[in-house]
Amino acid sequence: MQENPYGIPDATQQSSMRQTKHSGPGIASFLLSMSSGIALLVLFGIAGYMESRSPTGIDKNDPSTAVLGLALIAAGMAQFLAAILGLVGLFQADRKNCSQSWAPFSACWQSCCLGV
């Protein structure tokens, strides 16, 4: 058999060299978990500042408290959605294995954020 001097694989080699792609839900999960995790940390910092700002604590009738609460709930829901996307990315067939995908990184970050 003659070697190909140009390094271009023939049809039999191309099928065995098929490259797998990263998981789309895994990448989305990673980005969503990073952004919502950072948002949670910032929002908890803001809540701590609002609590320490006054001697009686956070005023429950203040509109900024309601906005802060809604933002915390939205960031928590985004973390939950990222967890679902991460699980989908981990078990998706015909993608890179778990050690080379974005889904495990997302799962590690979510466990840190949800543990707080």
C-alpha positions as a Markdown table, in Angstrom:
| # | Residue | x | y | z |
|---|---|---|---|---|
| 1 | Met | 0.0 | 0.0 | 0.0 |
| 2 | Gln | 1.4 | 3.4 | -1.0 |
| 3 | Glu | 1.6 | 6.1 | 1.6 |
| 4 | Asn | -0.1 | 9.4 | 1.0 |
| 5 | Pro | 2.6 | 12.1 | 0.7 |
| 6 | Tyr | 0.2 | 14.9 | 1.4 |
| 7 | Gly | -0.9 | 13.6 | 4.8 |
| 8 | Ile | -4.6 | 13.6 | 3.9 |
| 9 | Pro | -6.4 | 10.6 | 5.3 |
| 10 | Asp | -8.4 | 8.5 | 2.9 |
| 11 | Ala | -12.1 | 7.5 | 3.4 |
| 12 | Thr | -11.3 | 4.5 | 5.7 |
| 13 | Gln | -9.1 | 6.6 | 8.0 |
| 14 | Gln | -11.6 | 9.5 | 8.1 |
| 15 | Ser | -14.3 | 7.4 | 9.6 |
| 16 | Ser | -12.0 | 6.1 | 12.4 |
| 17 | Met | -10.7 | 9.6 | 13.1 |
| 18 | Arg | -14.1 | 11.2 | 13.6 |
| 19 | Gln | -13.8 | 13.8 | 16.3 |
| 20 | Thr | -16.3 | 14.2 | 19.0 |
| 21 | Lys | -17.6 | 17.6 | 19.9 |
| 22 | His | -18.1 | 19.2 | 23.3 |
| 23 | Ser | -21.6 | 19.0 | 24.7 |
| 24 | Gly | -23.7 | 22.1 | 24.0 |
| 25 | Pro | -25.7 | 21.8 | 27.2 |
| 26 | Gly | -22.5 | 21.3 | 29.1 |
| 27 | Ile | -21.0 | 24.6 | 27.9 |
| 28 | Ala | -24.3 | 26.4 | 28.5 |
| 29 | Ser | -24.4 | 24.8 | 32.0 |
| 30 | Phe | -20.9 | 26.0 | 32.8 |
| 31 | Leu | -21.5 | 29.6 | 31.6 |
| 32 | Leu | -24.9 | 29.8 | 33.4 |
| 33 | Ser | -23.5 | 28.3 | 36.6 |
| 34 | Met | -20.5 | 30.7 | 36.6 |
| 35 | Ser | -22.6 | 33.8 | 36.0 |
| 36 | Ser | -25.4 | 32.9 | 38.5 |
| 37 | Gly | -22.8 | 31.8 | 41.1 |
| 38 | Ile | -21.0 | 35.1 | 40.9 |
| 39 | Ala | -24.4 | 36.9 | 41.0 |
| 40 | Leu | -25.3 | 34.9 | 44.2 |
| 41 | Leu | -22.0 | 35.9 | 45.9 |
| 42 | Val | -22.5 | 39.6 | 45.0 |
| 43 | Leu | -26.1 | 39.5 | 46.1 |
| 44 | Phe | -25.3 | 38.0 | 49.4 |
| 45 | Gly | -22.6 | 40.6 | 49.9 |
| 46 | Ile | -25.2 | 43.3 | 49.1 |
| 47 | Ala | -27.6 | 41.8 | 51.6 |
| 48 | Gly | -24.9 | 41.7 | 54.3 |
| 49 | Tyr | -24.1 | 45.4 | 53.6 |
| 50 | Met | -27.8 | 46.3 | 53.8 |
| 51 | Glu | -28.1 | 44.4 | 57.1 |
| 52 | Ser | -25.1 | 46.0 | 58.7 |
| 53 | Arg | -26.1 | 49.5 | 57.5 |
| 54 | Ser | -28.8 | 50.0 | 60.0 |
| 55 | Pro | -29.0 | 49.1 | 63.7 |
| 56 | Thr | -32.4 | 47.4 | 63.3 |
| 57 | Gly | -31.4 | 45.4 | 60.2 |
| 58 | Ile | -33.0 | 45.2 | 56.8 |
| 59 | Asp | -36.4 | 47.0 | 56.5 |
| 60 | Lys | -38.9 | 44.5 | 55.3 |
| 61 | Asn | -41.1 | 47.1 | 53.7 |
| 62 | Asp | -38.3 | 48.7 | 51.7 |
| 63 | Pro | -38.6 | 48.1 | 47.9 |
| 64 | Ser | -34.9 | 47.5 | 47.5 |
| 65 | Thr | -35.3 | 44.5 | 49.9 |
| 66 | Ala | -38.0 | 43.1 | 47.6 |
| 67 | Val | -35.8 | 43.6 | 44.6 |
| 68 | Leu | -32.9 | 41.9 | 46.4 |
| 69 | Gly | -35.0 | 39.0 | 47.3 |
| 70 | Leu | -36.3 | 38.5 | 43.8 |
| 71 | Ala | -32.8 | 38.7 | 42.4 |
| 72 | Leu | -31.6 | 36.0 | 44.9 |
| 73 | Ile | -34.5 | 33.8 | 43.9 |
| 74 | Ala | -33.7 | 34.3 | 40.2 |
| 75 | Ala | -30.0 | 33.5 | 40.7 |
| 76 | Gly | -31.0 | 30.3 | 42.6 |
| 77 | Met | -33.4 | 29.3 | 39.8 |
| 78 | Ala | -30.6 | 29.9 | 37.3 |
| 79 | Gln | -28.3 | 27.6 | 39.4 |
| 80 | Phe | -31.0 | 24.9 | 39.3 |
| 81 | Leu | -31.4 | 25.3 | 35.5 |
| 82 | Ala | -27.6 | 25.0 | 35.2 |
| 83 | Ala | -27.7 | 21.8 | 37.2 |
| 84 | Ile | -30.2 | 20.3 | 34.9 |
| 85 | Leu | -28.2 | 21.3 | 31.8 |
| 86 | Gly | -25.1 | 19.9 | 33.4 |
| 87 | Leu | -26.8 | 16.5 | 34.0 |
| 88 | Val | -28.0 | 16.5 | 30.4 |
| 89 | Gly | -24.4 | 17.3 | 29.2 |
| 90 | Leu | -22.9 | 14.5 | 31.4 |
| 91 | Phe | -25.1 | 11.8 | 29.9 |
| 92 | Gln | -25.3 | 13.0 | 26.3 |
| 93 | Ala | -24.2 | 10.4 | 23.8 |
| 94 | Asp | -21.7 | 10.9 | 21.0 |
| 95 | Arg | -19.9 | 13.7 | 22.8 |
| 96 | Lys | -16.5 | 13.9 | 24.5 |
| 97 | Asn | -16.2 | 11.8 | 27.6 |
| 98 | Cys | -16.8 | 13.3 | 31.0 |
| 99 | Ser | -13.2 | 14.2 | 31.7 |
| 100 | Gln | -12.9 | 16.4 | 28.6 |
| 101 | Ser | -16.3 | 18.1 | 28.7 |
| 102 | Trp | -17.6 | 21.3 | 30.3 |
| 103 | Ala | -20.3 | 19.6 | 32.2 |
| 104 | Pro | -18.0 | 18.3 | 35.0 |
| 105 | Phe | -16.5 | 21.7 | 35.6 |
| 106 | Ser | -20.1 | 23.1 | 35.8 |
| 107 | Ala | -21.0 | 20.3 | 38.3 |
| 108 | Cys | -18.1 | 21.2 | 40.6 |
| 109 | Trp | -18.9 | 24.9 | 40.5 |
| 110 | Gln | -22.6 | 24.3 | 41.2 |
| 111 | Ser | -21.8 | 22.1 | 44.2 |
| 112 | Cys | -19.7 | 24.9 | 45.6 |
| 113 | Cys | -22.4 | 27.5 | 45.0 |
| 114 | Leu | -25.3 | 25.5 | 46.2 |
| 115 | Gly | -23.4 | 24.3 | 49.2 |
| 116 | Val | -23.2 | 28.0 | 50.4 |
